[in-house]
């Protein structure tokens, strides 16, 4: 889920994406994805995210949280599209 989160986060920043800088955001997005699908989720390491965005203005903090939510939603929609054919072929 973390790698898929990196892909979603990088989709808007293809040439300027810094994987190390976005690591905490990808971890948070992957945690949201795992929660949505009922997978085991380890404790979310919020310290790194807090250090990453705590010194920003409120607008920057909201933008970072929005970016995390968008990455999780984009990844979940891709997963859901991938699961649709499997759902259709399963007899009830």
C-alpha positions, 0 to 999 in steps of 0.5 A: 500500500505504501508503494501505491501511495508513493505512485499516487503522490508522485502523479502530480509531481512527476519531475519534482517528486522527492521520495524521502520527503514524501515518505511520511505522507505515503505512510499515512495514506497507506495506513488509510488504505489498509484501514479501508480494506480491513487489513492489519495496521501497525501504529501510525508513526505520527512523529515523522509526519508531525515533524514534516508539517508542524512548522507550516502555516495552517494552509500548508498543513491542510494542503498536506492532509488533503494530499494524503487523503487524495492519494489514499482515495486515488489508490482505493479507486484503482484497487476497487476498479481492479477488484470489480472483474473478480467480484463479477465472476464470483457466483453467489 
